Amino acid sequence: MSGKPRLTYLNGRGRMESIRWLLAAAGVEVALLRLSVLDGSLLYHQLPLVEIDGMKLVQCRAILNYIAGKYNLYGKDLKERALIDMYVEGISDLMQLILMFPFSPPDAKEKNLATIAEKAKERYFPVFEKILKQHGQDFLVGNRFSWADVQLTECILAVEEKVPSVLSGFPQLQAFKTKMSNIPTIKKFLQPGSQRKPPPDENYVATVMKVFKLG
């Protein structure tokens, strides 16, 4: 298990996408393996699976913590790490709504989309707009690029796919998105042909339902 980290998941975003984002932001090349059925080698029988440094890691938070620490994206001390954790957890709450949206019943999609827009504009984005304004720095924690910045960028773009005008009242976040999208490693990840996955479609939803035996 030497060389590039190996990522095993379905051919779509899901819970692996934040891991892809963080590795891409760190400038790490990865090997992708696609799984069509779950097998007995997976701890807890769960994906995503990341093979790195001789380990087989599952559980998203454990994987992201390790990657952030390994590639110096987790703050300079415990105080900065606590802030990064706090910001990431908040962003993750909003990302969970986005993650589950494709699986909404047809009659609930409009309501669930309205919930995403409302939570983004009223609860989460105002927090980060205020942090950036009061902090007066380029990044969320200290003045160093961190996991929190990557997670927020992923979240902004994911919400914008569904609510294009969501940043209209947030000038700090608009500037943040532009700046982050031009960081070379992230700019590369946002280009066509990268390992970034497209928004989930009906085929992806059907595959998830089949592999994970849902519904």
C-alpha positions as CSV (number, residue, x, y, z in Angstrom):
1,M,0.0,0.0,0.0
2,S,2.8,2.4,-0.8
3,G,2.7,5.2,-3.3
4,K,-0.5,7.1,-4.0
5,P,-3.3,7.0,-1.5
6,R,-6.0,4.6,-2.9
7,L,-9.6,5.8,-2.6
8,T,-12.4,3.2,-2.8
9,Y,-15.9,4.4,-3.4
10,L,-18.8,4.5,-5.9
11,N,-18.4,6.6,-9.0
12,G,-19.9,9.7,-7.5
13,R,-19.5,12.4,-4.9
14,G,-21.1,11.1,-1.7
15,R,-19.1,11.0,1.4
16,M,-15.8,10.6,-0.5
17,E,-16.0,14.0,-2.2
18,S,-14.8,16.0,0.8
19,I,-11.8,13.6,1.0
20,R,-11.1,14.1,-2.7
21,W,-11.3,17.9,-2.1
22,L,-8.8,17.8,0.8
23,L,-6.3,15.6,-0.9
24,A,-6.5,17.7,-4.1
25,A,-6.0,20.9,-2.1
26,A,-2.9,19.4,-0.5
27,G,-1.6,18.6,-4.0
28,V,-1.8,14.8,-3.5
29,E,-2.3,12.5,-6.4
30,V,-4.5,9.5,-5.7
31,A,-5.6,6.2,-7.3
32,L,-9.3,5.7,-7.5
33,L,-11.0,2.3,-7.1
34,R,-14.7,1.9,-7.8
35,L,-16.7,-0.6,-5.8
36,S,-19.9,-2.1,-7.1
37,V,-20.7,-4.4,-4.1
38,L,-19.7,-4.3,-0.4
39,D,-17.4,-7.0,0.8
40,G,-16.2,-8.4,4.1
41,S,-12.8,-6.6,4.1
42,L,-14.4,-3.3,5.1
43,L,-14.4,-2.3,8.7
44,Y,-18.1,-1.8,9.7
45,H,-18.9,-2.8,6.1
46,Q,-18.8,0.9,5.2
47,L,-17.3,3.3,2.6
48,P,-15.4,5.4,1.9
49,L,-12.2,3.5,2.3
50,V,-8.8,5.3,2.0
51,E,-5.6,3.3,2.0
52,I,-2.7,5.5,3.0
53,D,0.6,5.0,4.9
54,G,0.0,1.3,5.3
55,M,-3.4,1.8,6.8
56,K,-7.0,1.1,5.6
57,L,-9.0,3.9,7.0
58,V,-12.8,4.2,7.1
59,Q,-15.1,6.7,8.9
60,C,-15.0,10.1,7.1
61,R,-14.0,12.1,10.2
62,A,-11.0,9.9,11.0
63,I,-9.9,10.0,7.3
64,L,-10.2,13.8,7.1
65,N,-8.4,14.4,10.4
66,Y,-5.5,12.2,9.3
67,I,-5.2,13.9,5.9
68,A,-5.4,17.4,7.4
69,G,-2.8,16.6,10.0
70,K,-0.5,14.8,7.6
71,Y,-0.5,17.7,5.0
72,N,-0.3,20.6,7.5
73,L,-3.9,21.7,7.0
74,Y,-4.9,21.4,10.6
75,G,-3.6,24.6,12.3
76,K,-0.4,25.4,14.2
77,D,-1.6,24.5,17.7
78,L,-4.5,23.1,19.7
79,K,-6.5,26.4,19.7
80,E,-6.4,26.7,15.9
81,R,-7.3,23.0,15.6
82,A,-10.3,23.6,17.9
83,L,-11.5,26.5,15.6
84,I,-11.0,24.4,12.5
85,D,-13.0,21.5,14.1
86,M,-15.8,23.9,15.1
87,Y,-16.0,25.5,11.6
88,V,-15.8,22.1,9.8
89,E,-18.6,20.7,12.0
90,G,-20.9,23.6,11.2
91,I,-20.2,23.3,7.4
92,S,-20.7,19.5,7.6
93,D,-24.2,20.1,9.0
94,L,-25.1,22.0,5.8
95,M,-23.3,19.6,3.6
96,Q,-25.4,16.7,5.1
97,L,-28.5,18.4,3.7
98,I,-26.8,18.7,0.3
99,L,-25.6,15.1,0.4
100,M,-29.1,13.7,1.1
101,F,-31.0,16.0,-1.4
102,P,-30.7,13.7,-4.4
103,F,-32.4,11.0,-2.4
104,S,-35.4,13.1,-1.6
105,P,-38.8,11.8,-2.8
106,P,-40.0,13.8,-5.8
107,D,-42.8,15.5,-3.8
108,A,-40.2,16.6,-1.2
109,K,-37.5,18.0,-3.5
110,E,-38.9,21.6,-3.6
111,K,-39.3,21.7,0.1
112,N,-35.8,20.3,0.7
113,L,-34.2,22.7,-1.7
114,A,-35.9,25.6,0.1
115,T,-34.5,24.2,3.4
116,I,-31.0,24.2,1.9
117,A,-31.3,27.8,0.7
118,E,-32.8,28.9,4.0
119,K,-30.1,27.2,6.1
120,A,-27.3,28.5,4.0
121,K,-28.5,32.1,3.8
122,E,-29.9,32.4,7.4
123,R,-27.8,30.2,9.6
124,Y,-24.4,29.1,8.1
125,F,-23.2,31.6,5.6
126,P,-23.8,34.6,7.8
127,V,-21.5,33.0,10.4
128,F,-18.6,32.7,8.0
129,E,-19.3,36.1,6.5
130,K,-18.9,37.6,10.0
131,I,-15.8,35.5,10.8
132,L,-14.0,36.7,7.6
133,K,-15.0,40.3,8.2
134,Q,-13.9,40.4,11.9
135,H,-10.8,38.3,11.3
136,G,-9.6,40.5,8.5
137,Q,-7.4,37.8,7.1
138,D,-7.4,35.7,3.9
139,F,-8.3,32.5,5.6
140,L,-10.7,31.4,8.4
141,V,-8.1,30.4,11.0
142,G,-4.9,32.4,11.7
143,N,-3.7,33.4,8.3
144,R,-3.0,30.0,7.0
145,F,-4.8,27.8,4.5
146,S,-6.5,25.0,6.3
147,W,-9.0,22.2,6.1
148,A,-11.8,24.6,7.1
149,D,-11.1,26.8,4.1
150,V,-11.3,23.7,1.8
151,Q,-14.5,22.5,3.4
152,L,-16.2,25.9,3.1
153,T,-15.2,26.3,-0.6
154,E,-16.6,22.9,-1.4
155,C,-19.8,23.8,0.4
156,I,-20.2,27.2,-1.3
157,L,-19.9,25.6,-4.7
158,A,-22.2,22.8,-3.9
159,V,-24.9,25.2,-2.7
160,E,-24.4,27.5,-5.7
161,E,-25.1,24.5,-8.0
162,K,-28.7,24.4,-6.5
163,V,-29.1,28.1,-5.5
164,P,-27.0,30.2,-7.9
165,S,-27.7,33.5,-6.2
166,V,-27.0,32.3,-2.7
167,L,-23.9,34.5,-2.2
168,S,-25.6,37.7,-3.4
169,G,-25.7,39.2,0.1
170,F,-22.3,38.0,1.2
171,P,-19.4,40.0,-0.2
172,Q,-16.8,38.5,2.1
173,L,-17.7,35.0,1.0
174,Q,-17.8,36.1,-2.7
175,A,-14.2,37.3,-2.4
176,F,-13.2,34.2,-0.4
177,K,-14.6,31.9,-3.1
178,T,-12.7,33.7,-5.8
179,K,-9.5,33.7,-3.9
180,M,-9.8,30.0,-2.9
181,S,-10.8,28.9,-6.4
182,N,-7.5,30.5,-7.7
183,I,-5.2,28.6,-5.3
184,P,-3.3,26.5,-7.8
185,T,-4.2,23.0,-6.4
186,I,-7.9,23.9,-6.1
187,K,-8.0,25.6,-9.5
188,K,-6.6,22.4,-11.0
189,F,-9.3,20.3,-9.1
190,L,-12.0,22.6,-10.5
191,Q,-10.9,22.1,-14.1
192,P,-12.7,19.6,-16.4
193,G,-11.0,16.2,-16.4
194,S,-10.0,16.3,-12.7
195,Q,-11.1,13.7,-10.1
196,R,-13.9,16.0,-8.9
197,K,-17.2,14.3,-9.4
198,P,-20.2,15.8,-11.0
199,P,-23.5,16.4,-9.1
200,P,-25.4,13.2,-8.5
201,D,-27.8,12.0,-11.2
202,E,-30.5,9.3,-11.2
203,N,-28.0,6.6,-12.2
204,Y,-25.8,7.4,-9.2
205,V,-28.8,7.5,-6.8
206,A,-29.9,4.1,-8.2
207,T,-26.4,2.6,-7.7
208,V,-26.2,3.9,-4.1
209,M,-29.6,2.3,-3.4
210,K,-28.4,-1.0,-4.8
211,V,-25.0,-1.2,-3.3
212,F,-26.0,-0.1,0.2
213,K,-29.3,-2.1,-0.1
214,L,-31.5,0.9,0.7
215,G,-35.2,1.2,0.1
